[in-house]
Amino acid sequence: MPRRPPRGTPSLALTEEFSTVYFEEFSIGLDTKGKVTTLAYNNPRINGDNSGPFIRQTSVKGYIGSRTQFTLPSKTGGFNIPTAGATGYIYNGLDYNIETGSNSFSMEGGVQASQANNNFLAYIRVNGRSLVFTDDGNNPGNYPPRYKAGTAYTSNLRYEVSTGKAKYYASGTNVNGVAQNLSFTYSKSFTSTELANMRAKRVLGIGYVDPATGTQNYDGTQDLGVISLNYTSATLLKTDGTTTVNYNTSLLDTDLYNNKIYGTAYWPSSAVTYSPTLGTFLHRANEWIQRPEGLGATCLDDYKSIHV
């Protein structure tokens, strides 16, 4: 999970061309309560495990886009993250060579939840640097481009072969009840061989930064809260730039490198119910109830488990 940038942090280093344009204004679930597995017993280690709990579903190589549709959760049903320093995230991502760091590229696009305002702020991150969206000084926390909880949202991150740019596109309803689109592009050239090694992903999680130290020190024991989501559509984009396929278990990969998992992971296992892998989980009291995502044959039968 990403670390939230401090106020005043520059949005992105201008080492490569990027642009952002606003157009016309217009469960899976996880809970950190109970006994959980600590980092000491996390072997192999999971990349990002100290940043907070998450469900990360990463594709095998050869996919250059992830498009998801869902209804943004709300505090009345879907998320409750009261812990200081904790923030809910829902996003898609692209990864290239993140295991070795050699000419690596990582981009994420989605939303982050606001516990105080019961809405969602647009979230975009490129190579570890976040684009900071500024609130209106007269109405902080309740001003576009924040999105309204309980409304439909489309999140689409992909590499466009024809333009040589990574593009994030989102559409939904802002806090004023008006349709709102957002588009962000980042110039980065990849050869066909490099694209064949790219991976796409979707992530649901709670990022945690210790308020006392300002560091990411989640170890699997902190009680942070709960967030749940029901994807109504989720597809991956192939390297030809036009063919899409549904997320399914055969296309997921742990991406294990030097005894560390960079891809698909469910962390911590005792706080996240993930079987069947492509199910949606809603939290009710101490019970997890699995509901299908509407992906047809790729979904497995209903599943129920008790979280203690």
Salt bridges, closest charged atoms under 4 A:
ASP31 OD2 - HIS283 NE2 3.07
ASP49 OD2 - ARG45 NE 2.61
ASP95 OD2 - LYS201 NZ 3.09
GLU99 OE2 - ARG199 NE 3.95
GLU108 OE2 - LYS201 NZ 3.97
ASP135 OD2 - ARG146 NH2 3.00
GLU160 OE2 - ARG158 NH2 2.92
ASP253 OD2 - ARG199 NH1 2.71
ASP255 OD1 - ARG199 NH2 3.38
GLU287 OE1 - ARG284 NH2 3.80
GLU287 OE2 - LYS304 NZ 3.43
GLU293 OE2 - ARG202 NH2 3.41
